[in-house]
Amino acid sequence: MSGQQDLAGEHCRPLRGSEHAIDPTQAAALLSSLLGWQIDETGCLQKAFGFSSYTATMLFVNMVAGLAERENHHPDLEVGYGRVIVRYSTHDVGGLSRNDFVCAAKIEALARI
């Protein structure tokens, strides 16, 4: 099973406190299993997705919203015609956590549908 599939099979856990933040080495290792995702200049995990229509864009946004509710881990979304930028960080730990990468892997699975 690939790293992305492993992550997508996990569920988010409630995390609070900086001891749950992952360090840059851990982030790089997790990032290597997520095609097209990057850590931006603000330290957020992000990816831009493109779509052929507004309807497809909004369908994706709604699927991500449903996933976010199920996992109780919510991304920042930037939505425009034919594009969505998804950004994750875990505010309760003050940076990136494993939950961010778990949700990114789940979104990758959704994007293939």
C-alpha positions in Angstrom: 0.0 0.0 0.0 1.4 3.4 -0.9 2.0 6.2 1.7 -1.0 8.1 0.3 -3.3 5.1 0.7 -2.0 4.5 4.2 -2.7 8.1 5.2 -6.1 8.1 3.5 -7.1 5.0 5.6 -6.5 6.9 8.8 -8.9 9.2 10.6 -8.1 12.6 12.2 -7.6 12.7 16.0 -8.4 15.6 18.3 -5.0 17.4 18.8 -4.3 20.3 21.0 -0.9 21.7 21.9 2.4 22.3 20.2 3.7 18.8 21.1 1.5 17.5 18.2 3.0 19.7 15.6 5.2 17.9 13.2 8.7 19.0 12.4 10.0 19.9 8.9 11.6 16.4 8.4 8.4 14.6 9.3 6.5 17.0 7.0 8.8 16.3 4.1 8.5 12.6 4.5 4.7 12.8 4.5 4.6 15.3 1.7 6.6 12.9 -0.5 3.5 10.6 -0.7 1.1 13.4 -1.8 1.5 14.3 -5.5 1.3 18.0 -6.2 0.9 19.1 -2.6 3.4 21.6 -1.2 4.1 23.5 1.9 3.6 27.2 1.2 5.5 30.2 2.5 3.2 30.5 5.5 3.8 26.9 6.5 0.4 25.5 5.2 0.0 22.3 3.3 -1.7 23.3 0.0 -2.7 22.2 -3.5 -4.5 23.9 -6.4 -7.1 21.8 -8.2 -8.4 22.7 -11.7 -11.8 21.8 -13.1 -13.5 22.2 -16.5 -16.7 23.9 -15.2 -18.1 25.8 -12.3 -20.4 22.9 -11.6 -17.5 20.5 -11.3 -15.7 23.0 -9.1 -18.6 23.3 -6.7 -19.1 19.5 -6.6 -15.5 19.1 -5.5 -15.9 21.9 -2.9 -19.0 20.2 -1.4 -17.2 16.8 -1.3 -14.3 18.4 0.5 -16.8 20.1 2.9 -18.4 16.7 3.7 -15.0 15.1 4.3 -14.0 18.0 6.6 -17.2 17.5 8.7 -16.7 13.8 8.9 -13.0 14.2 10.0 -13.7 17.3 12.1 -10.7 18.9 10.4 -11.5 21.9 8.1 -9.3 23.4 5.4 -9.2 26.9 4.1 -10.6 26.9 0.6 -10.1 29.5 -2.1 -12.7 29.0 -4.8 -12.9 30.5 -8.3 -14.3 29.5 -11.6 -12.6 26.2 -12.5 -10.2 26.2 -9.6 -9.9 25.4 -5.9 -6.9 25.9 -3.6 -7.0 23.8 -0.5 -4.9 24.8 2.5 -4.4 22.9 5.7 -2.7 23.7 9.0 -3.8 22.7 12.5 -4.5 25.9 14.4 -4.7 24.0 17.7 -1.1 22.8 17.4 0.3 26.0 15.9 1.4 24.4 12.6 1.1 21.2 10.6 -0.1 18.0 12.2 -0.5 14.5 10.8 -4.3 15.3 10.5 -3.4 17.8 7.7 -1.7 15.1 5.7 -4.5 12.5 6.4 -7.1 14.9 5.0 -4.9 15.8 2.0 -4.6 12.1 1.1 -8.4 11.7 1.5 -8.9 14.7 -0.9 -6.6 13.1 -3.4 -8.8 10.0 -3.3 -11.9 12.2 -3.8 -10.3 14.0 -6.7 -9.9 10.7 -8.6 -13.6 10.0 -8.4 
